[in-house]
Structures are given as C-alpha cells and as structure tokens.
Amino acid sequence: MSHLILASASPRRSELLKQIGLNFQVQPADIDETPWPAESPERYVDRLACEKALAVSREHPGSLVIGSDTSVVQDGNILGKPESEQQAAAMLHGLSGATHQVMTAVALVWGDQCRSQVVVTDVTFRVLGAEEIEAYVASGEPMDKAGGYGIQGLGGIFVSALEGSYSAVVGLPLQETAGLLAEAGHPVWQNWPSSKESQA
C-alpha cells in the first residue's frame, strides 16, 4: 500500500485504523472549521473531511490521505465540543431521552482525486438523571467530544439504541473507509498478516 496518512489528531480514529490492520502516519490538518452560512450539517462534515485531507495531501504528494469529521446533530443544529462544564451539562440534558444524529464524513485523497462519504447514524439516549450528568461532566470525558459524550467511553451507558454505524459514532466509519481505500486500489486486507507467516 502507498504511504498512508491520517489527517487527524483523534486517538479514536487512530485506534480504529489500527483495528483494521493499517499502518499510517498521523498529521493533523490545520483548517478553518467555521460553518458556512446556511450550510447543512451533512455538507459541513463532508466539506471539512475533504479540506483536511487535501490540506495534508498538498504537503505529501503521492501519499494516500484520510480526512474525517464528525458532528452531533439535534433538531438540525450542530452540537460542537462543549466550551465549559455548564455547556456540557446543558448538551447532555438536551440529549436525554431523545434521538439525535451523528454525522461522520470520511474523505480519501490520492493523486488528484478526492472521494468522500457521509454516514448518518441515529443514536437514542435513555433519560439521564441530574446526578449522573453531573458525575459524567466531572469526569472530564465530555470536554473534547462533539455533543459532549463519548460512546466508546463512560458515556456508552447512556445509549439505549443505535441505528447505523457504531464506528462512525466513535469517529470513523470503517466499512466506508475500507471501501474508499479499495476504490483507490489499496484494499485493507492486503495489509493483513497471515497465520502462516507468523508461524514461519
């Protein structure tokens, strides 16, 4: 496989790529993440994923570059990362007992091509108690996560139903990522070790 770069500092995205057997370099992209006026949440995550991948690709021509972006969306509004504990608690109170969407885009740049896909997953929270919201905010986990929670962490106990891609909610849709790499001529399974090799 050509040299692969993940244009993201997210440890969760790195863990997901390692899970499917990929070797890669991490180089976060520095782009303006301000939404455009009247931009839909789906268009927003797609644009940012592409811009991240393209920004890093310009510095590493010839490499495969993966960009990704995730937004938590409730009633058409993007819930970013909370800027304070009070905002985190307010987000969680709003998500309590309701269904929201997690929109994650993955983009792959190779050569002069950029392909992307957006995955939308419906996530339903059970009703949350005020004391557990307070305890969760105090843990610090919500502070660096879109929507103020991490499904792969302590916040996993809040989720009563999920319809769609679990890995996309964590931060990177694995099926779609593998599909883009295959489309670029680099199927992930070519990178997998074989038991025969390990026994040799």
Secondary structure, DSSP 8 states (H G I E B T S, - for coil): ---EEE----HHHHHHHHHTT---EE----------TT--HHHHHHHHHHHHHHHHHHHSTTSEEEEEEEEEEETTEEE---SSHHHHHHHHHHHTTSEEEEEEEEEEEETTEEEEEEEEEEEEE----HHHHHHHHHHTGGGGSGGG--TTTGGGGGEEEEES-HHHHHT--HHHHHHHHHHTT--GGGG---HHHHH-
